[in-house]
Amino acid sequence: MKDRITIRDVAKKAGVSLGTASRALNRTGRVSDAAIAAVNQAARELDYKPDVVARSLRTRSSGVIGLLVSDLANPLYARIITAAEAALQAEGYSLLVASTHNERKREESLIEIFRGRRVDALIMGPCEKESAELIEKLTQDLPVVALDRDFAAGSVGVLVDHNAGAFQATQYLLNLGHTRIALLTPGTELRTGKERIAGFRKAFEARGLTSDPALIRAERSAMQFAFAEAMSLLSQAERPTAFLCLGTRILSGVLQAIRHTGYSVPQDVSVISIGDTDLSQLFSPTITSLSWDLEVMGTCAAQLVLKHLDRQLPTASSDRIAIKTQLILRESCAPAAPPS
């Protein structure tokens, strides 16, 4: 059986001391660029695989970052995760991802599992009942970055400006003459949901109008909920002439309900997706979407983690990063038909 290649073999081949090889591989302490290059080349040529357990005990670092999201099937999260993983991997960290299924108890259980695995830091996405105090409490033990969820002033996070986005999208529909606009978004206890509802109402108020509370449907993100709610709304005597809805399973449910009731997009009903997904781009007609840079979100979250692990990387000057939205105009919106 072939002997396992050790760091001593790497040091010998690179022509450096054991301590220099260790510092070069672990990116710690003072070591020249030439030594780093020589050690890395030797490690590649020898196909050196570090002993992760031993290094963890020695450095008191697992080299793993935990990331919790509400739904791994959500395509919006996939792009965030990919960008965060790339940024962390470039600095020698691995990413461990889990889904809370938008359940607070499951989130608490996963946090304990991650802590048991001694992750170096946590990135936490939205969940059923968000608590800024939870983030603050966890930060006492390890770095925590909030990802588009509530967190206290002294904590760290990346946020999307959903308020401004919902305001812009609603304003666009109002400009087209729509006043019966339905908003479907995940729960009112989530920061994302609260901000969208506030922006939606603000757009009406800016026109001297009042939004109909019955047209705001905020429940857990599921196609079954969206289909049932959209069917209920479309069966009303004064049905909505436009829908503003989260562009994942909720959008799928709304589009299914519109087709099921015999209406057409955009002739009978205008639709705007919150979040730009493959469904928005490939559906016919293509769906006007409220978009934000998901890759930037993932990269910023990773950089904030690295910053708070004392890695010397260029980051934003603030530990509260706001991501702006933009409205991508496509084919799914048309002027509201005059009352018959």
C-alpha positions as a printed NumPy array, in Angstrom:
array([[  0.   ,   0.   ,   0.   ],
       [  1.348,   3.41 ,  -0.994],
       [  2.42 ,   5.574,   1.932],
       [  0.283,   8.647,   2.506],
       [  1.902,  11.888,   1.346],
       [  2.457,  14.196,   4.308],
       [  3.238,  17.871,   4.691],
       [  6.852,  16.851,   5.439],
       [  7.101,  15.404,   1.921],
       [  5.741,  18.656,   0.506],
       [  8.22 ,  20.748,   2.506],
       [ 11.139,  18.56 ,   1.383],
       [ 10.205,  18.731,  -2.302],
       [  9.62 ,  22.508,  -2.113],
       [ 12.946,  23.014,  -0.359],
       [ 11.46 ,  24.832,   2.621],
       [ 11.083,  24.154,   6.322],
       [  8.096,  22.292,   7.735],
       [  6.86 ,  25.504,   9.395],
       [  7.062,  27.465,   6.135],
       [  5.15 ,  24.745,   4.28 ],
       [  2.458,  24.767,   6.969],
       [  2.096,  28.556,   6.856],
       [  1.989,  28.547,   3.054],
       [ -0.722,  25.884,   2.857],
       [ -2.814,  27.361,   5.666],
       [ -2.326,  30.997,   4.566],
       [ -1.214,  31.984,   8.066],
       [  1.754,  33.969,   9.379],
       [  4.497,  35.563,   7.329],
       [  5.665,  33.696,   4.245],
       [  7.063,  34.933,   0.924],
       [  5.194,  34.704,  -2.383],
       [  8.035,  32.57 ,  -3.756],
       [  7.682,  30.076,  -0.894],
       [  3.903,  29.92 ,  -1.359],
       [  4.347,  29.212,  -5.072],
       [  6.949,  26.511,  -4.422],
       [  4.865,  24.8  ,  -1.74 ],
       [  1.682,  24.866,  -3.839],
       [  3.535,  23.431,  -6.836],
       [  5.032,  20.658,  -4.708],
       [  1.611,  19.861,  -3.223],
       [  0.109,  19.577,  -6.713],
       [  2.926,  17.384,  -8.041],
       [  2.729,  15.072,  -5.033],
       [ -1.096,  15.106,  -5.062],
       [ -0.981,  16.104,  -1.4  ],
       [ -4.305,  15.847,   0.485],
       [ -4.279,  17.607,   3.866],
       [ -5.593,  15.798,   6.943],
       [ -8.707,  17.895,   7.53 ],
       [ -9.338,  16.567,  11.037],
       [ -5.771,  17.15 ,  12.186],
       [ -5.706,  20.636,  10.686],
       [ -9.018,  21.439,  12.364],
       [ -7.637,  20.446,  15.773],
       [ -4.44 ,  22.383,  15.184],
       [ -5.96 ,  25.588,  13.829],
       [ -9.278,  25.39 ,  15.735],
       [-10.963,  25.953,  12.389],
       [-13.086,  23.448,  10.492],
       [-12.713,  25.336,   7.217],
       [-16.478,  24.986,   6.752],
       [-19.147,  27.71 ,   6.519],
       [-22.801,  26.827,   7.116],
       [-25.583,  28.281,   4.951],
       [-29.282,  27.941,   5.775],
       [-31.989,  28.744,   3.21 ],
       [-35.734,  28.187,   3.33 ],
       [-36.036,  26.1  ,   0.161],
       [-33.232,  24.471,  -1.833],
       [-35.644,  23.959,  -4.741],
       [-35.988,  27.738,  -5.113],
       [-33.944,  28.681,  -8.227],
       [-33.235,  32.13 ,  -6.759],
       [-31.244,  30.497,  -3.948],
       [-29.274,  28.295,  -6.346],
       [-27.497,  31.297,  -7.869],
       [-26.791,  32.835,  -4.458],
       [-25.33 ,  29.551,  -3.173],
       [-23.147,  29.083,  -6.273],
       [-21.668,  32.585,  -5.948],
       [-21.078,  32.254,  -2.193],
       [-19.42 ,  28.859,  -2.635],
       [-17.059,  30.19 ,  -5.326],
       [-15.959,  33.132,  -3.166],
       [-15.411,  30.944,  -0.101],
       [-13.674,  28.143,  -2.   ],
       [-11.165,  30.649,  -3.387],
       [-10.086,  31.266,   0.215],
       [ -9.897,  27.599,   1.182],
       [-13.362,  27.212,   2.763],
       [-16.084,  24.677,   2.014],
       [-19.8  ,  25.462,   2.115],
       [-22.308,  23.247,   3.948],
       [-25.873,  23.998,   2.843],
       [-29.199,  22.928,   4.386],
       [-32.883,  23.806,   3.946],
       [-35.055,  24.911,   6.86 ],
       [-38.239,  24.234,   4.843],
       [-39.247,  27.652,   6.215],
       [-39.829,  26.08 ,   9.668],
       [-38.465,  27.76 ,  12.787],
       [-38.021,  24.493,  14.734],
       [-36.112,  22.911,  11.868],
       [-33.931,  26.025,  11.647],
       [-33.103,  25.757,  15.36 ],
       [-32.262,  22.064,  14.936],
       [-29.997,  22.738,  11.941],
       [-28.208,  25.525,  13.794],
       [-27.334,  23.066,  16.562],
       [-26.189,  20.471,  14.009],
       [-23.966,  23.05 ,  12.314],
       [-22.537,  24.177,  15.638],
       [-21.887,  20.537,  16.511],
       [-19.944,  20.242,  13.274],
       [-17.963,  23.289,  14.444],
       [-18.631,  25.446,  11.384],
       [-16.51 ,  28.596,  11.381],
       [-19.449,  30.874,  10.523],
       [-23.126,  30.886,   9.534],
       [-25.023,  32.541,   6.689],
       [-28.753,  32.549,   7.493],
       [-31.513,  33.154,   4.948],
       [-35.181,  33.988,   5.648],
       [-37.236,  31.645,   7.807],
       [-40.798,  31.31 ,   9.136],
       [-40.483,  33.595,  12.184],
       [-37.435,  35.796,  12.062],
       [-35.797,  37.18 ,  15.166],
       [-33.071,  39.81 ,  15.186],
       [-32.326,  38.637,  18.737],
       [-31.498,  35.134,  17.443],
       [-28.849,  36.521,  15.086],
       [-27.458,  38.698,  17.876],
       [-27.295,  35.742,  20.274],
       [-25.566,  33.447,  17.78 ],
       [-23.015,  36.145,  16.954],
       [-21.667,  35.871,  20.494],
       [-20.239,  32.431,  19.61 ],
       [-19.388,  32.671,  15.897],
       [-19.661,  35.078,  12.946],
       [-23.193,  35.197,  11.509],
       [-24.291,  36.933,   8.306],
       [-28.011,  37.541,   7.818],
       [-29.125,  36.958,   4.236],
       [-32.224,  39.033,   3.397],
       [-33.733,  38.637,   6.876],
       [-34.196,  40.807,   9.963],
       [-31.12 ,  41.556,  12.049],
       [-30.205,  44.097,  14.722],
       [-28.164,  47.253,  14.115],
       [-24.97 ,  45.703,  15.505],
       [-25.192,  42.567,  13.349],
       [-24.032,  41.86 ,   9.807],
       [-26.134,  41.194,   6.719],
       [-27.002,  41.523,   3.035],
       [-30.464,  42.868,   2.222],
       [-32.521,  43.347,  -0.945],
       [-34.496,  46.605,  -1.076],
       [-37.85 ,  44.845,  -1.525],
       [-39.768,  47.938,  -0.407],
       [-38.449,  50.05 ,  -3.281],
       [-38.843,  47.154,  -5.701],
       [-42.492,  46.523,  -4.833],
       [-43.143,  50.275,  -5.017],
       [-41.645,  50.437,  -8.532],
       [-43.523,  47.374,  -9.803],
       [-46.856,  48.538,  -8.352],
       [-46.332,  52.042,  -9.728],
       [-45.761,  50.552, -13.188],
       [-49.076,  48.68 , -13.008],
       [-50.88 ,  51.782, -11.733],
       [-49.469,  53.717, -14.695],
       [-51.113,  51.126, -16.947],
       [-54.454,  51.887, -15.3  ],
       [-54.619,  48.87 , -12.988],
       [-56.082,  49.505,  -9.539],
       [-57.272,  45.967,  -8.772],
       [-53.78 ,  44.569,  -8.201],
       [-53.258,  41.362,  -6.226],
       [-50.03 ,  40.83 ,  -4.266],
       [-49.021,  37.257,  -3.423],
       [-45.919,  36.897,  -1.267],
       [-44.658,  34.627,   1.533],
       [-45.736,  35.426,   5.09 ],
       [-46.11 ,  38.767,   6.811],
       [-43.678,  37.709,   9.555],
       [-40.803,  37.542,   7.072],
       [-38.822,  40.7  ,   6.406],
       [-39.181,  40.123,   2.66 ],
       [-42.966,  39.888,   2.894],
       [-43.313,  42.901,   5.203],
       [-41.15 ,  45.076,   2.961],
       [-43.028,  44.104,  -0.215],
       [-46.405,  44.827,   1.36 ],
       [-45.169,  48.213,   2.623],
       [-43.845,  49.182,  -0.826],
       [-47.058,  47.977,  -2.486],
       [-49.23 ,  50.111,  -0.204],
       [-46.915,  53.112,  -0.508],
       [-47.362,  53.119,  -4.306],
       [-51.143,  53.359,  -3.877],
       [-50.822,  56.064,  -1.235],
       [-48.566,  58.115,  -3.536],
       [-51.512,  58.257,  -5.971],
       [-54.028,  59.124,  -3.284],
       [-55.472,  55.606,  -3.54 ],
       [-56.041,  52.849,  -1.013],
       [-55.057,  49.266,  -1.791],
       [-57.708,  46.637,  -1.138],
       [-56.509,  44.521,   1.847],
       [-58.405,  41.538,   0.416],
       [-56.05 ,  41.509,  -2.57 ],
       [-52.961,  41.02 ,  -0.408],
       [-52.39 ,  37.311,   0.163],
       [-49.337,  36.493,   2.274],
       [-48.866,  32.852,   3.142],
       [-46.12 ,  30.256,   2.979],
       [-44.492,  29.931,  -0.446],
       [-46.195,  27.008,  -2.14 ],
       [-47.804,  26.466,  -5.516],
       [-50.883,  24.941,  -3.821],
       [-51.474,  28.102,  -1.788],
       [-50.934,  30.346,  -4.824],
       [-53.232,  28.374,  -7.115],
       [-56.055,  28.317,  -4.56 ],
       [-55.687,  32.   ,  -3.717],
       [-55.503,  33.055,  -7.371],
       [-58.549,  30.96 ,  -8.233],
       [-60.455,  32.575,  -5.375],
       [-59.461,  36.075,  -6.481],
       [-60.242,  35.471, -10.154],
       [-63.716,  34.144,  -9.323],
       [-64.741,  37.403,  -7.62 ],
       [-67.148,  39.804,  -9.323],
       [-64.465,  42.492,  -9.099],
       [-61.509,  40.327,  -9.942],
       [-57.901,  41.56 , -10.031],
       [-56.693,  42.839, -13.389],
       [-53.056,  42.347, -12.388],
       [-50.92 ,  40.086, -10.177],
       [-47.625,  40.888,  -8.468],
       [-46.209,  37.612,  -7.159],
       [-43.024,  35.874,  -6.078],
       [-41.446,  34.318,  -9.16 ],
       [-41.09 ,  30.723,  -8.02 ],
       [-43.887,  28.329,  -7.064],
       [-46.242,  31.221,  -6.441],
       [-45.85 ,  32.466, -10.015],
       [-46.456,  28.92 , -11.273],
       [-49.664,  28.685,  -9.251],
       [-50.925,  32.076, -10.442],
       [-50.26 ,  31.292, -14.115],
       [-51.983,  27.916, -13.727],
       [-55.046,  29.593, -12.177],
       [-55.218,  32.206, -14.94 ],
       [-55.174,  29.474, -17.583],
       [-57.667,  27.335, -15.624],
       [-60.2  ,  30.193, -15.493],
       [-59.893,  30.852, -19.226],
       [-58.173,  34.227, -18.951],
       [-55.139,  35.283, -20.96 ],
       [-51.9  ,  37.097, -20.132],
       [-51.712,  40.049, -20.735],
       [-55.034,  40.584, -22.535],
       [-57.148,  39.863, -19.439],
       [-54.628,  39.805, -16.604],
       [-51.216,  41.462, -16.301],
       [-48.505,  39.656, -14.31 ],
       [-45.228,  40.791, -12.735],
       [-42.824,  38.303, -11.188],
       [-40.853,  39.225,  -8.06 ],
       [-37.52 ,  37.647,  -8.921],
       [-36.352,  36.712, -12.404],
       [-36.367,  32.951, -13.009],
       [-36.274,  30.568, -15.968],
       [-40.078,  30.405, -15.8  ],
       [-40.307,  34.194, -16.203],
       [-38.009,  34.118, -19.221],
       [-39.365,  30.997, -20.954],
       [-43.116,  31.329, -20.36 ],
       [-45.099,  32.61 , -23.328],
       [-45.647,  35.517, -23.132],
       [-42.414,  36.266, -21.257],
       [-43.02 ,  37.673, -17.77 ],
       [-42.076,  41.207, -16.703],
       [-39.867,  40.713, -13.655],
       [-38.513,  42.566, -10.672],
       [-34.876,  41.493, -10.568],
       [-31.822,  41.868,  -8.346],
       [-28.258,  40.598,  -8.628],
       [-28.261,  37.192,  -6.933],
       [-24.577,  36.579,  -7.62 ],
       [-23.676,  39.84 ,  -5.886],
       [-25.776,  38.757,  -2.889],
       [-23.905,  35.478,  -2.572],
       [-20.501,  37.073,  -3.08 ],
       [-21.186,  39.866,  -0.574],
       [-22.401,  37.372,   2.041],
       [-19.218,  35.317,   1.581],
       [-16.989,  38.392,   1.766],
       [-18.654,  39.529,   4.985],
       [-18.016,  36.091,   6.471],
       [-14.357,  36.201,   5.423],
       [-13.985,  39.729,   6.759],
       [-15.269,  38.64 ,  10.143],
       [-12.952,  35.657,  10.102],
       [-10.115,  38.202,   9.862],
       [ -9.323,  37.473,   6.251],
       [ -7.789,  40.509,   4.589],
       [-10.056,  40.887,   1.57 ],
       [-11.543,  43.964,  -0.11 ],
       [-15.145,  44.324,   1.091],
       [-17.788,  46.993,   1.225],
       [-17.142,  49.625,   3.872],
       [-20.42 ,  48.799,   5.601],
       [-21.478,  45.542,   7.237],
       [-25.066,  46.212,   6.125],
       [-25.147,  45.84 ,   2.353],
       [-28.304,  46.821,   0.433],
       [-28.96 ,  45.308,  -3.006],
       [-31.076,  47.394,  -5.394],
       [-33.782,  45.998,  -7.667],
       [-34.665,  46.738, -11.278],
       [-37.8  ,  46.122, -13.32 ],
       [-37.223,  44.105, -16.498],
       [-40.025,  44.876, -18.959],
       [-41.226,  41.954, -21.076],
       [-44.597,  40.913, -22.552],
       [-46.868,  40.096, -19.604],
       [-48.321,  43.549, -18.861],
       [-50.828,  45.599, -20.801],
       [-53.111,  48.588, -20.082],
       [-56.104,  47.721, -17.918],
       [-59.235,  47.087, -19.95 ],
       [-61.985,  49.678, -19.364],
       [-64.863,  48.472, -17.138],
       [-67.558,  46.697, -19.134]])
